[in-house]
């Protein structure tokens, strides 16, 4: 390969990433290169980002089914399927950025894919513990209660990690480089759609808008800062203001990454493959990840309050 072609491929690869500020080291070393390879193949074959996302759902759900079995080889195959699913999850976003095939439906579908994976995994763990653990066999309802609480916490963790990343990208790349949404604007679009002529679009937008409402309710200081920024600058925030907030927000990006995929799957794999006690994964989410979530939200709200006061001064 000529040096010119290699340079061009490297530049294309970097352009397929969201931002180096928000990328995790393990993703850069493993998932992003694999995802880029899948994206190049998909681009050549004319496969859309949404098709890759749907394929990742089947792979992730398949992994969950394999985690039900108390057999190391089936579990290892489940690990491979989940890794494959996440490489597709990386590829769909990279392909969308390479081909400019952005859509809100794609963003919603991308967010739902992980929900399908982990729903299957949670169900598999519950069913497995109820036939392999004497403790849970005597209390079959308990593991389902724990799983439900964990699933709720997982949803909040993932939602807030994504929201803080999008807010950070808003300062790094501006409005067009971020997927930061406003619930008020989303509701306006929802009301403008017809159930008769735009049923599925209106249906999915309803869920996505409520998802955004939840993010906004958990971040009152951020919402005040967004309002202050709109009042003072509109959508044209000066570079020096953007860089100032970026410097404050960047240290928190490592927490958004921990609350996303890799750390939780490392814990999942350890609970299933090493300790052979899948319920330990629920304990990890309910304790360690919830603590990080609370700390991240407190830090971010403090940053937003301080920045808003400085903006008003």
N, C-alpha and C positions, 0 to 999 in steps of 0.2 A: 504494500500500500504506500502510495506516495505521501510525502510529508504534507502536501497541500490538501489531499483528500482526508488525511487523518485530522488535520486542523479543522477542516470543515465539519467532519463528524463530531469532533469534540465540541465545537461551537453549537451544533444542533442539539447535542446531548444536554449541554448546559441550559439552552433555551427551553428544553422540555421540563426543567425543574421550576418549581414555584419561586423559591428564593433560598439562597444559601443560609439566610438568617433562620429559616424555619425547618431546614432539613436536619435529620438525625444522622449521626455518624454511621450507624449500622445500615441505614437505608442507602446512604451514598456508597458504601462499600459493597452492598449486596443487592437490595431490592431495586434500586434505581437503574443500575446497569442491566439487570435482567429485564426489568420493565421496559427499558428503552429498546432492547432487542425485540421483545414481543411487539412493541409499538411499531417498529420498522417493518416487521413481518405483516402486521395488520394493515398498515398503510399501503403496502405493496399489494395486498389481497383485496383491498377495499372494504375491510371490516371496520365498523363504526365503534367509537368508544363505548356506547351503550351496550353493544353486543358483547364486548369484552367484560363489562360489568356483570351482565346476566350470567355469563359463563363462570365468573368468579363466585357467584351465589351458589351455583350447583356444586362447585368444588368445595366451598366452605361448609355447606350443609353435609356433603359427603364425608368431610373430615369429622364433623360432629357425630355422625352415625358410627364411624369407626372407633370413636373414643368410648362408645358404650361397652365395647368388649374388654374384658379383663385379660387381655392378651397383648404382650409387648409388641408382637409383629404387626398386628392390626393397628395398634396405637401408633407405631412408627409410620405406617402407611397414612394414617390420619394426619400426622405431623407434616408429611410430604405434601398431602393435598392442601393443608392450610397454608403452607409456604407458597405453593403454586397459586392458590387463590389470592394471596396478598401480592404476589408478583403481577397478577392480572389487575389487581386494584391499583397498583402503581402504574401499570401500562395504560389504563384507560385515561387517567389524567394527563400522562405524558403525550399520548396520542391526540387528545383534545387540544393541548397547547400547540402541538406540531401542526395540526391541520385546521386549527381555529374552529373546531366543532364544539363550541360551548353551548350549553342549554341548561335551564333551571331543572328540567326533567332529569337531565344527566346528573346534576349535582344531587338531586333528591335520591335518585337511584343509587348513586355511589354511596350516599350515607346509609341507605337501607341495606346495602349488601352486607356490611359488617353486622347489622342487627340480625339478619338471617343466619349468618355464620354462628354467632354466639347464642342465639336462641336454640339452634340445634345442639350446640355444645352443652348448654345448660341443661337441656332436657335429657341428653345422653348421660350426663354426670348424675342427675337425680335418679334416673332409672338404674344406673349401674350401682350407685350407693345403696339403693333399696334391695339389691339382690346379693351384694358382696360384703356390706358392713353390718355387723351384728347390732351396732348402736342404732343405725338408721332403719334397719329391718324392724326393730322394736318400736320405732317412732317414724313410720314412713312419711308422715305429713311434714316433719321438721325440715327435711332437706329441701322440700318444695318452697317452704316459707323462706329459708335462707337464700335459695336461688332467686326467688322473686325480689327480695330486698336487694340482692346483689345486682340483678338486672336493672332495677330502677337506678341504683347508684352508678352503674356502668353507663347508662344512658346520659345521666347528668355529666359525668366525667368526660365522655366523648364530645357532648354538645359544647361544653365550656372550653375544652381544649381547642376545638375547631373555631369557636367564636373569637378567642383571643388571637389565634393565628391569623384569621381574616382581618381583625382590627390592626394587627401589626403590619400585614401586607398592605393595608390601606395607606399607611404612612410610608412604606417602602416604595410601592409602585403606583400609588394613587387609586382613584376609584375604579379605573379599568383593569387594574392588576389585582384586584381583590374581589372576593365573592361576598363581601359584607352587605347584608340586606337590612331593610327597615320594615318592621312589622306594619306600620301605618301605610307605607307604599304597597306592600304585598296585599293588604286588605283591600286597597283601592282596586288593584288588578283583579282580585278575587271577585269583588262585586260587579266588575265590568264584564265578567264572563257569564255565559248562559249555561245552565245545567243541561238544557236541551241540545245545544250545539257544541259545547266544550266540556262534556261531562267529566272525562278523565283528567283533563287539565285542571278543571276547577276542583275536583276531588283531591288530587295530589297537592295542589297549591294550598288547600285548606289545612292539610296536615303540616306542610312545610311552614306555613304562616304561624300556626300554633307553636311549632318548634322554635321559631324565631321569637315569638312572644315570651316563651319561657327563658330564652337566653337574655332578653332585655330585662325581664323582671329580676333576674339574679344579679344584674349589673347596674344599679341605679347611678353610681358615680360615673360609669362610662357613658350612660345615656345623657347625663348632664354635660359631660365634656363634648359629646357629639353635637349636642344642641348649641353649645357655645362656639364650637368650631364652625358650624354651618352659619351661625349668625354673623361671625366675624369675617370668615373667608369664603363661604360657599363651598364649592368643590375644589377650589384652587388654594390649597394650604401652602404657604411658602416653604421652600426647601429647608430653611434653617429650623422652622417649627417642626417639620416632619422628622428631621434628623435628631432633634432633641428628644422627641417622644420615642423614636426608634431606639435610641441609646438606653432609655429607661426600660423599655419593653423587652428588648432582646434577651436579657438574662432569664426572663420567664419562659422563653420558648423551649428550654430544656424540660420544663415541667409539662408543657403541652405535649411534648413528644413522649414522655414517660406515660402520660395518661391516654395515649393513642393506641398503638398496636404492639410494638416490639416487646416492651417490658412485660405487658400482661400475658403475651404468648410465651415468653420465656418462663414466667411463673406457672402458666398452664402446663407447659411441657415438663417442667420439674415435678409438679404435683402428680402428673399421670405416669411419666416414665421413670422417675427416680424414686420418689416417695411412695408411689402406687396408692396414693390417697387423693383422688381428684377433688374432694371437698376442701382441701387446703387452698385451692385456687380461690374459692369463694371467700375464705378467711383473708387472703391477701388483698382482694379487692375491697372488702369491707373495712379493713384497717389501714394498710399502707397507702393504697391509692386514694381512699377518702381523705386521709390526713393531708396528702399532697394537694388534693383538690381544694380543700378549705384554705390551705396556706397560699396556693396560687391565686385564688379569688380574693383573699384579703390583701395580698401584695398588689394585685392589679387595681383594685378599687382605691387603694392608698395612692398609687401612682396617678390615677385619673383625677382624684380630688386635688392633689398637689398641683398637677398640670393645669387644671381648670382655674385654680386660684392665681397661678402665675400668669395665665392668659388674661385674666380680668384686671391684673395689676397695671 
